Amino acid sequence: MLEGKVAEHVGAGLIAAAAVAIVHTSAMLIVADVITWIVYRFVGLALLRRVWFNRDIVWATALIAAGTIAVL
């Protein structure tokens, strides 16, 4: 009898956690889209062409640094 109640609570917790994750992800995507649209609409692509940086180099450097720190 107790096992059924525990399973119900665990199931309810998982559903709540999934709902929170979905709402959070949706909100983050909507905010990112709005910011992107505002920048595109008012700043345009000219700024991006001038200030663009290579994120691959930054990402590779961060991975190398993290690996080096982990080894040490």
Secondary structure, 3 states (H helix, E strand, C coil): CHHHHHHHHHHHHHHHHHHHHHHHHHHHHHHHHHHHHHHHHHCCHHHHHHHCCCHHHHHHHHHHHHHHHHHC
